[in-house]
Structure formats: C-alpha cells, structure tokens
C-alpha cells in the first residue's frame, strides 16, 4: 500500500511540475446562427427520432386523461408533480427499491432542447432519482415556453452547484448492440411521452 501511495504522489508531483506557469483563459463560445425554425416543432421532431412522443394538453385534467389513454393497464402511477395525483406520491417513498413496481413515473422537466429533443431533469424534479430509471414508462410535463434552442443555451441554464444530481434525457432507454436490433427499455424506461403543460404553483420537496 505504501508503494502504491508513493507512486501516486510521484505521478501527481510530476503533473504539478509540468503545469503551465501562466493560466490560459477558456476560449469564448461564439454565437451559432440557427435556422429560422419554431423551437417546439424542432423539439418534437428530434424527440420522435429518439423514440419519444410529444402531446399538447391544455389542463391538468387533460394531462391525466392522456396518461390513462397512453397506459390504460397501469396499476402503479408514481407522481412527482402536483398536476397528476397518481396512485403513489414519490415524496412518500423512503427507499428507492419501493419504485421497482412502478408502471408509470410522472415528473416535470425544467426545460427541453430543440436541437436534440432532450430534457433536463434534476434531483429536485425527480425527488427520488431512481424514479426516472425504475419506472416502466415515463410521462414528463414540460412548459412549451421552456425549450432552449441548442446545447450551448442549455448549458447556460444548468446549475450543478445547486443540485446533487442532474441529467439530460433523450427519449426512452435504448440499446442496439445485440445483432443490430434496437431495443427500448433495455436499461430504463420503455417509453417516454412529453406532455406540454405550464407548471402549477405548488411543487414537492426532494427527500
């Protein structure tokens, strides 16, 4: 163990000695001109290419009706949003293993990215991080006004200093390394549906 520690310190010492004396500023990120296209339409297009789907719903009641139409056989609907009650509230979950039987998880994304069709989710949105990955299907509420044009704009919104966990999610889980066959749900949700709906006033607190 002492030899290992000694080798580590030798390597780190060599790196410190080799560091440039003068600090170099990060290069500025230029403004990239994007085609004149509606962000919502572009987001929907790229989301569908990734295997997800988007739906316009005007009210919370319409959102709940859409969920039932998409997943009529769902027995356990675990919700992290005030708009849809579900059969289980994620803020009541104390152990992530309790989410193993969830048919549909319902969350709200902070924003979407038109360039990729991805959404940004944090620990505060999921309440229990495992909800996004143990649910068989995901329903994600998204304010259509909160769609960024590209990843450059998205990264300006990301604040990792304000959350313990965050991830970009683009479509349902997928793998295509077995005989070149695309399989959804290999390591996570089998489907992802975005419901365009502005947020309600109240929200849940993470545990």
C-alpha positions in Angstrom: 0.0 0.0 0.0 2.9 2.4 0.8 4.4 1.7 -2.6 1.1 2.5 -4.3 0.8 5.8 -2.4 4.4 6.6 -3.2 3.8 6.0 -6.9 0.6 8.1 -6.8 2.4 11.0 -5.2 5.3 10.7 -7.8 2.8 10.9 -10.7 0.9 13.8 -9.2 4.1 15.6 -8.4 5.3 15.3 -12.0 1.9 16.7 -13.2 2.1 19.6 -10.9 5.6 20.5 -12.1 4.6 20.3 -15.7 1.5 22.6 -15.3 1.9 25.7 -17.4 3.0 28.7 -15.3 0.6 31.1 -17.0 -3.1 30.4 -16.8 -4.9 30.4 -20.1 -8.5 31.7 -20.3 -11.2 29.4 -21.7 -11.9 30.2 -25.3 -15.1 32.3 -25.8 -18.1 30.4 -27.1 -19.3 32.0 -30.3 -22.9 32.6 -31.1 -24.1 30.0 -33.6 -26.7 31.1 -36.0 -29.6 28.6 -36.1 -32.2 28.1 -38.9 -35.4 30.0 -38.6 -37.5 27.2 -37.1 -40.0 27.0 -34.4 -38.4 25.6 -31.3 -41.4 23.5 -30.3 -41.7 21.9 -33.7 -37.9 21.2 -33.8 -38.0 19.7 -30.3 -40.9 17.4 -31.3 -39.1 16.2 -34.4 -35.9 15.3 -32.6 -37.8 13.8 -29.7 -39.6 11.5 -32.1 -36.4 10.5 -33.8 -35.1 9.4 -30.4 -38.2 7.2 -29.8 -40.3 9.6 -27.7 -43.5 11.4 -28.4 -45.0 14.8 -27.5 -48.6 15.8 -26.9 -50.4 19.1 -26.3 -52.6 19.1 -23.3 -54.3 22.3 -22.1 -55.1 21.4 -18.5 -54.1 19.1 -15.7 -57.3 17.1 -16.3 -56.4 16.6 -19.9 -52.9 15.5 -18.9 -54.3 12.9 -16.6 -56.7 11.7 -19.3 -53.8 11.4 -21.8 -51.8 9.4 -19.3 -54.7 7.0 -18.9 -55.1 6.7 -22.6 -51.4 6.0 -23.2 -51.2 3.5 -20.3 -54.6 2.0 -19.7 -53.3 -1.0 -17.9 -51.0 0.9 -15.4 -51.6 -0.1 -11.8 -48.9 1.9 -10.1 -48.5 5.5 -11.2 -45.9 7.3 -9.1 -46.1 11.1 -9.4 -43.6 13.8 -8.5 -45.9 16.6 -9.9 -48.9 18.3 -8.3 -50.9 18.2 -11.6 -51.3 14.4 -11.6 -52.0 12.6 -8.3 -51.2 9.1 -9.4 -51.6 6.1 -7.1 -48.4 6.8 -5.2 -46.6 10.1 -4.3 -42.9 9.9 -4.7 -42.3 12.2 -1.7 -43.7 9.4 0.4 -41.0 7.0 -0.8 -38.2 6.4 1.7 -36.3 3.6 -0.1 -35.7 3.7 -3.9 -36.4 -0.1 -4.0 -40.0 0.8 -3.4 -40.1 2.1 -7.0 -39.4 -1.3 -8.5 -43.1 -1.9 -9.3 -43.8 1.5 -10.8 -45.6 1.2 -14.2 -45.6 4.9 -14.9 -43.5 7.6 -13.4 -44.6 11.2 -13.8 -42.1 14.1 -13.5 -41.7 17.7 -14.7 -38.6 18.7 -16.7 -37.0 22.1 -16.1 -36.5 22.7 -19.9 -36.1 20.9 -23.2 -33.5 21.3 -26.0 -34.8 21.7 -29.6 -31.5 20.7 -31.1 -31.6 17.2 -29.6 -35.1 16.6 -28.3 -33.6 16.1 -24.8 -34.9 17.3 -21.4 -33.1 18.3 -18.3 -34.0 16.6 -15.0 -32.5 17.2 -11.6 -32.9 15.6 -8.2 -35.3 18.3 -7.3 -37.5 17.3 -10.2 -37.4 13.6 -9.6 -37.5 13.8 -5.7 -36.1 10.2 -5.8 -33.6 9.9 -8.6 -34.5 6.3 -9.3 -38.0 7.3 -10.4 -36.6 8.1 -13.8 -34.9 4.8 -14.3 -37.0 2.2 -12.5 -40.3 3.3 -14.0 -41.5 1.1 -16.9 -42.8 4.2 -18.7 -42.2 7.9 -18.2 -44.6 10.8 -18.5 -42.8 14.2 -18.5 -44.6 17.5 -18.2 -42.8 20.4 -20.0 -43.7 24.0 -20.3 -43.6 24.7 -24.1 -42.1 28.1 -23.3 -39.1 26.4 -21.6 -37.5 25.0 -24.8 -33.9 26.1 -25.4 -32.5 26.3 -28.9 -29.4 24.2 -28.5 -26.9 22.7 -26.0 -25.0 25.9 -25.7 -28.1 27.7 -24.4 -29.0 24.7 -22.3 -25.6 24.6 -20.5 -26.1 28.2 -19.5 -29.3 27.1 -17.7 -27.6 24.1 -15.9 -26.6 24.9 -12.3 -24.8 21.9 -10.9 -23.8 23.9 -7.9 -27.5 24.0 -6.9 -28.3 20.2 -7.2 -26.7 16.9 -6.2 -27.8 15.2 -9.4 -28.9 16.2 -12.9 -29.0 14.6 -16.3 -30.1 15.1 -19.9 -32.6 12.5 -21.0 -33.3 12.0 -24.7 -36.1 9.5 -25.4 -36.7 6.2 -23.7 -33.9 3.8 -22.8 -32.5 2.1 -25.9 -29.7 -0.3 -26.9 -28.8 -1.6 -30.4 -25.7 -3.7 -29.8 -27.4 -7.1 -30.0 -27.5 -8.2 -33.6 -28.0 -4.6 -34.6 -31.6 -4.7 -33.2 -32.9 -1.6 -31.5 -34.5 -2.5 -28.1 -36.3 0.1 -26.0 -36.3 -0.3 -22.2 -33.0 -2.2 -22.0 -31.7 -0.2 -19.0 -34.6 2.1 -18.2 -38.0 3.4 -19.2 -39.5 1.6 -22.2 -41.4 4.7 -23.4 -41.2 8.5 -22.8 -44.1 10.8 -23.6 -43.8 14.6 -23.2 -47.0 16.5 -22.2 -46.8 20.2 -23.0 -48.3 21.9 -19.9 -47.3 25.0 -18.0 -46.5 24.4 -14.3 -48.8 24.6 -11.4 -47.9 26.8 -8.4 -47.0 24.1 -5.8 -44.3 21.5 -6.0 -42.8 18.7 -4.0 -39.6 18.8 -2.0 -36.9 16.2 -2.5 -36.1 13.7 0.2 
